[in-house]
Amino acid sequence: MSETTKTLLRGARLIGGDSADVLIEGETIAAVGQGLSAEGATVVEAEGQILLPGLVDLHTHLREPGREDSETVLTGTQAAAVGGYTAVHAMANTFPVADTAGVVEQVWRLGRESGYCDVQPVGAVTVGLEGAQLAELGAMHESAAGVVVFSDDGKCVDDAVIMRRALEYVKAFDGVIAQHAQEPRLTEGAQMNEGVVSAQLGLGGWPAVAEESIIARDVLLAAHVDSRVHICHLSTAGSVEIVRWAKSKGWNVTAEVTPHHLLLTDELVRSYDPVYKVNPPLRTEADVLALREALADGTIDCVATDHAPHPHEDKDCEWAAAAMGMVGLETALSVVQHTMVDTGLLDWAGVADRMSFRPAAIGRLAGHGRPVAAGEPANLTLLDAAYRGVVNPAGFASRSRNTPYEGRELPGRVTHTFLRGRATVVDGKLT
């Protein structure tokens, strides 16, 4: 029988607070305290670094099965580990669609084989993401993958009756419907945020109301049937107000924001660079500031990457033909540090809450989003927050390079990631 591995993290700042030593034995945090020692332990000198619970992403596109030219479960989970993630939720818009027990189990097993982070499949709400009939929600939940979150992300469940039935169905096992809020008729031919810039560029506008009207309908439906709804990639100031109102009623509504919507605005589209083409589109400076405030005050529950890899030929083309989406796993924590921590809107405890505790709770993900304390699973992320570096996608673990941050200086670097005590990243590099 192999000997239990031991790792001693020396002098790390626990969730940005006081410095302490953390001893990991096997898959578990064995002790937290001062002056710890352990014979035979691998020692990591972590003075001044921030120790966070392993990050959890509620919204990742791993593309496998079907679009392995963009990403695979292996490369996507490697990118996640480099970004400090120990668990990701894999969206259902694969080929074939993850709308059956067989497909979600395949994705789940590929995640277990990769070993870089836990992969929790998200099941489709409707068959083939077509929006016409409910998928096998119960069978996907009962499968080995134990699906709890369901989403047609990439498409909106725009039929109110289908949405109501889905919300009612998942109540049986405390599931949640994660809605891509986009009224299809209001966004036909849309290329970017509807506003001053779209008018000047002559590009089809994507109005804020197309998002807000669906969110308003769905929070009312969730309240009506007493179920859980989660709003994917919320992007407008108006959406914030609707979610804030729904929460004030005590309704079971949660929401996420992407790193790119916390930093980038529609002014970037003036470059016509398709790297800035994303769904929902980049919005205005006023929207960005409203999203930051809402994340800070807890109206928005968590940060989710919406990591959307594409091969270069789907992005290196004219704007109208380009695919929508950005990679985000490897830069998310840096963007959050830049927009939320360095601005004083969140402390590191707040980051742990919005990027680990809350997403794990929304996804009902056992073993993740746990305190950094003795007896807890050793899912941990060590961050050098003092680091400053220029983003170079050539070094990404992801198979795709469609980052909007190329050449931009961002703070922070994940030095180590531990999945159940095993280092997946050491000194910023995959093990």
VOKE-211153 format. One record per residue (C-alpha): residue in three letters; x, y, z. Coordinates in steps of 0.001 Angstrom, whole numbers, padded with zeros to 6 digits, always signed. Layout:
% residues N
AlaXYZ/...
//
This chain:
% residues 431
Met+000000+000000+000000/Ser+001424+003387-000984/Glu+002332+005831+001736/Thr+000000+008814+002262/Thr+001435+011898+000602/Lys+001967+014951+002784/Thr+002311+018569+001755/Leu+003049+021471+004084/Leu+002059+024950+002919/Arg+004106+027317+005026/Gly+003022+030859+005878/Ala+000077+031260+003482/Arg-002522+033952+004151/Leu-005760+032026+004734/Ile-008388+033563+002454/Gly-006297+036734+002515/Gly-006334+037001+006316/Asp-003819+035790+008874/Ser-000789+033716+007925/Ala-000730+030074+008925/Asp+000751+026731+007985/Val-001538+024173+006360/Leu-000722+020475+006445/Ile-002295+018260+003794/Glu-002279+014501+004366/Gly-003715+012354+001601/Glu-006928+013960+000358/Thr-007603+016002+003491/Ile-006433+019099+005345/Ala-004884+017529+008469/Ala-004021+020685+010424/Val-004013+024472+010244/Gly-001828+026406+012649/Gln+001499+028029+013428/Gly+004873+026320+013194/Leu+003560+023029+011841/Ser+005992+020352+010744/Ala+005630+016933+009214/Glu+008282+014362+008514/Gly+008579+013542+004829/Ala+006224+016307+003732/Thr+006759+018296+000549/Val+007168+021874+001752/Val+005722+024786-000230/Glu+007045+028168+000923/Ala+003891+030282+000603/Glu+004728+033429+002576/Gly+002573+036321+001438/Gln+000503+034200-000944/Ile-003281+033986-000677/Leu-004717+030523+000074/Leu-008251+030125-001239/Pro-010626+027176-001359/Gly-010454+025582-004831/Leu-012442+027672-007298/Val-015733+026360-008705/Asp-017054+027386-012134/Leu-020787+027073-012752/His-020449+027735-016476/Thr-017764+026088-018634/His-017873+024880-022225/Leu-015620+021845-022622/Arg-016888+021123-026178/Glu-016417+017347-025916/Pro-018119+015356-027403/Gly-018237+016783-030903/Arg-016027+019881-031030/Glu-012690+018522-029899/Asp-011003+020955-032308/Ser-012002+023711-029835/Glu-011432+021950-026516/Thr-011511+018539-024884/Val-012417+017576-021344/Leu-008696+017033-020740/Thr-007471+020383-022113/Gly-010393+022258-020571/Thr-009762+020818-017121/Gln-006057+021540-017486/Ala-006939+025168-018241/Ala-009246+025126-015205/Ala-006475+023829-012928/Val-004060+026512-014169/Gly-006744+029077-013309/Gly-007128+027709-009770/Tyr-010312+025700-010342/Thr-010942+022329-008719/Ala-014456+021867-010160/Val-016273+022998-013294/His-019814+022572-014568/Ala-019727+021474-018217/Met-022469+022982-020378/Ala-024768+020810-022448/Asn-024371+022338-025933/Thr-022098+019563-027205/Phe-022569+017288-030274/Pro-024508+015220-029406/Val-026265+017459-026911/Ala-025995+016366-023269/Asp-029728+015688-023031/Thr-029578+011995-022006/Ala-028086+009989-019156/Gly-025609+008420-021601/Val-024026+011690-022736/Val-023765+013272-019265/Glu-022183+010071-017937/Gln-019655+010138-020803/Val-018628+013722-019922/Trp-018500+012884-016206/Arg-016262+009857-016827/Leu-013941+011852-019093/Gly-013598+014331-016238/Arg-012682+011599-013788/Glu-010101+010220-016224/Ser-008494+013644-016757/Gly-007785+014051-013050/Tyr-007153+017811-013262/Cys-010455+018946-011780/Asp-013904+017565-011058/Val-016325+017839-013982/Gln-020003+018139-013121/Pro-022100+017879-016306/Val-024972+020295-016840/Gly-027939+018623-018502/Ala-029973+020167-021302/Val-033426+021435-020348/Thr-034955+020465-023698/Val-034261+017721-026243/Gly-031510+018865-028599/Leu-031698+022386-027112/Glu-034667+022802-029432/Gly-036923+024304-026777/Ala-039857+022074-027731/Gln-039944+019188-025229/Leu-038278+018500-021896/Ala-035153+016349-021929/Glu-034663+013348-019620/Leu-034142+015489-016515/Gly-034913+012721-014042/Ala-032762+010131-015829/Met-029819+012539-015962/His-030188+013232-012254/Glu-030388+009513-011431/Ser-027355+008718-013613/Ala-023806+008279-012307/Ala-023263+011964-013167/Gly-025930+013024-010639/Val-026952+016088-012649/Val-028493+018901-010588/Val-028093+021915-012908/Phe-029928+022050-016247/Ser-029460+024653-018967/Asp-029994+025129-022697/Asp-027175+027707-022519/Gly-026365+029125-025917/Lys-030111+029200-026414/Cys-032920+030580-024278/Val-035789+028454-023008/Asp-038157+031050-024432/Asp-041411+029057-024177/Ala-042966+030018-020835/Val-044863+026722-020509/Ile-041707+024631-021096/Met-039815+026803-018598/Arg-042558+026384-016011/Arg-042608+022595-016473/Ala-038820+022400-016121/Leu-038900+024450-012912/Glu-041643+022204-011530/Tyr-039876+018991-012538/Val-036517+019728-010867/Lys-038190+020491-007533/Ala-038356+016730-006947/Phe-034582+016560-006423/Asp-033694+020185-005538/Gly-032399+020872-009043/Val-031963+024276-010636/Ile-032720+025636-014104/Ala-029940+027918-015348/Gln-031391+030272-017930/His-029629+031896-020855/Ala-031820+035023-020861/Gln-032184+036088-024479/Glu-035569+036806-026047/Pro-034990+035383-029547/Arg-037290+037699-031503/Leu-035698+040806-029982/Thr-032193+039628-030914/Glu-032647+038449-034509/Gly-029557+039482-036445/Ala-028018+041057-033357/Gln-024238+041478-033428/Met-023470+043621-030372/Asn-025058+045671-027572/Glu-027791+048000-028847/Gly-026739+051557-028112/Val-024639+054474-029280/Val-021769+052315-030551/Ser-023981+049897-032516/Ala-025743+052850-034148/Gln-022426+054430-035144/Leu-020996+051158-036466/Gly-024177+050077-038210/Leu-024166+046676-036491/Gly-027402+044933-035475/Gly-028237+045854-031883/Trp-028880+043482-028987/Pro-031092+045428-026576/Ala-030793+045110-022814/Val-034541+044443-022649/Ala-034040+041150-024515/Glu-032218+039885-021415/Glu-034257+041713-018805/Ser-037682+040621-020079/Ile-036757+036920-019835/Ile-035253+037355-016350/Ala-038411+039152-015183/Arg-040616+036364-016539/Asp-038468+033597-015073/Val-038162+035001-011549/Leu-041962+035287-011538/Leu-042305+031695-012769/Ala-039814+030416-010169/Ala-041761+032187-007433/His-045070+030863-008772/Val-043970+027214-008638/Asp-041579+027679-005681/Ser-038524+026404-007538/Arg-034904+027444-008138/Val-033821+029539-011123/His-030258+030649-011832/Ile-029515+033466-014276/Cys-026515+032790-016510/His-024045+035554-017472/Leu-026173+038496-016310/Ser-024944+041578-018184/Thr-027087+044701-017712/Ala-027838+047205-014960/Gly-031550+046534-015492/Ser-031052+042800-014962/Val-029349+043599-011657/Glu-032411+045558-010503/Ile-034788+042704-011401/Val-032686+040125-009518/Arg-032353+042491-006551/Trp-036149+042902-006477/Ala-036726+039132-006736/Lys-034318+038476-003859/Ser-036041+041146-001749/Lys-039193+039019-002119/Gly-037350+035995-000736/Trp-037585+034130-004030/Asn-035104+031364-004857/Val-033174+033264-007523/Thr-029397+033265-008056/Ala-027254+034913-010701/Glu-023741+034880-012115/Val-021544+037412-013904/Thr-018589+036677-016175/Pro-015140+038214-015707/His-015345+039868-019129/His-018588+041648-018274/Leu-016854+043030-015157/Leu-014070+044612-017231/Leu-014788+045107-020937/Thr-017259+047451-022661/Asp-018881+047715-026081/Glu-016431+050508-026984/Leu-013951+047704-027826/Val-016176+046598-030706/Arg-015065+049724-032605/Ser-011944+047692-033472/Tyr-014142+045146-035305/Asp-011927+042488-033690/Pro-014124+039357-033338/Val-012294+038434-030120/Tyr-014769+040888-028509/Lys-017844+039168-029982/Val-019622+037345-027182/Asn-023074+036276-026006/Pro-024455+038232-024192/Pro-022575+041130-025786/Leu-020191+043480-024025/Arg-022306+046281-022576/Thr-021704+049908-021523/Glu-019448+051346-018835/Ala-022561+052040-016733/Asp-023541+048367-016961/Val-020022+047257-015985/Leu-020047+049462-012878/Ala-023536+048224-011913/Leu-022381+044597-012264/Arg-019362+045219-010039/Glu-021512+046833-007351/Ala-024029+043976-007539/Leu-021304+041351-007183/Ala-019915+043283-004222/Asp-023261+043559-002418/Gly-024237+039936-003134/Thr-027112+040634-005529/Ile-025048+038693-008060/Asp-024059+035475-006286/Cys-020986+034376-008143/Val-018466+034756-010932/Ala-018741+032170-013725/Thr-016338+032135-016650/Asp-018584+031117-019572/His-015283+029726-020931/Ala-016167+029386-024628/Pro-013229+028076-026682/His-013230+028319-030485/Pro-010644+027265-033081/His-008859+030193-034730/Glu-010755+029874-038031/Asp-014042+030582-036182/Lys-012623+033813-034743/Asp-010015+035001-037262/Cys-012595+036140-039792/Glu-014912+039069-040462/Trp-017064+040174-037516/Ala-020442+039036-038875/Ala-019211+035482-039556/Ala-017298+035040-036301/Ala-018427+032743-033502/Met-019443+034252-030188/Gly-017420+033534-027066/Met-014168+033937-025151/Val-011897+031632-023191/Gly-011811+032572-019525/Leu-010674+029868-017114/Glu-007003+030833-016999/Thr-007578+034573-016509/Ala-010740+034697-014358/Leu-009091+035099-010962/Ser-006755+037802-012294/Val-009671+039765-013776/Val-011597+039496-010498/Gln-008534+040683-008568/His-008164+043615-010982/Thr-011839+044668-011040/Met-013014+043775-007524/Val-010080+043394-005082/Asp-007687+046058-006338/Thr-010636+048496-006508/Gly-011612+047782-002887/Leu-015041+046347-003774/Leu-014263+042858-002431/Asp-011724+041404-000022/Trp-010280+037925-000489/Ala-012969+036409+001752/Gly-015476+037897-000678/Val-013621+036335-003601/Ala-013681+032941-001856/Asp-017427+033393-001373/Arg-018200+034429-004982/Met-015808+032014-006722/Ser-015991+028922-004490/Phe-018535+028820-001660/Arg-021573+030155-003515/Pro-021119+028434-006884/Ala-020595+025112-005071/Ala-023764+025731-003047/Ile-025831+026646-006116/Gly-024625+023525-007920/Arg-025049+021389-004753/Leu-021466+020233-005265/Ala-020260+018179-002290/Gly-016618+018458-001262/His-016073+021831-002928/Gly-016624+025333-001625/Arg-015525+024178+001833/Pro-013638+026150+004519/Val-009846+025982+004737/Ala-009912+023984+007969/Ala-008758+020684+009450/Gly-010856+017728+008321/Glu-011984+019378+005087/Pro-011155+018083+001591/Ala-007854+019542+000384/Asn-009239+021382-002654/Leu-007082+024498-002544/Thr-005689+027331-004651/Leu-002551+029314-003856/Leu-002314+032765-005455/Asp+000600+035155-005747/Ala-001476+038364-005712/Ala+001597+040612-005992/Tyr+002476+039194-009399/Arg+001923+041347-012493/Gly+002138+039877-015954/Val+001063+040362-019561/Val-001449+037833-020867/Asn+000105+035634-023563/Pro-002341+033046-024959/Ala+000535+031109-026564/Gly+001147+029675-023110/Phe-002465+028674-022410/Ala-003357+025119-021443/Ser-006659+025524-023299/Arg-006738+024234-026863/Ser-008143+027617-027982/Arg-006619+031104-027892/Asn-009652+033413-028184/Thr-008893+035618-025184/Pro-009822+039310-025134/Tyr-006907+040030-022785/Glu-003940+039271-025053/Gly-001203+041840-024397/Arg-003009+043266-021372/Glu-001302+043391-017987/Leu-003284+041674-015242/Pro-002443+041022-011588/Gly-002121+037722-009768/Arg-000885+034280-010703/Val-002033+030897-009448/Thr+001112+029140-008235/His-000421+025909-006906/Thr-003733+024084-007248/Phe-004590+021014-005174/Leu-007393+018577-006028/Arg-008118+016387-002988/Gly-004542+016876-001799/Arg-002863+016124-005116/Ala-001056+019015-006782/Thr-002409+019616-010286/Val-000390+022835-010663/Val+003043+023537-009124/Asp+004826+026872-009564/Gly+002263+027888-012148/Lys+002770+024798-014312/Leu+000659+021681-014802/Thr+001967+018565-013077/
//
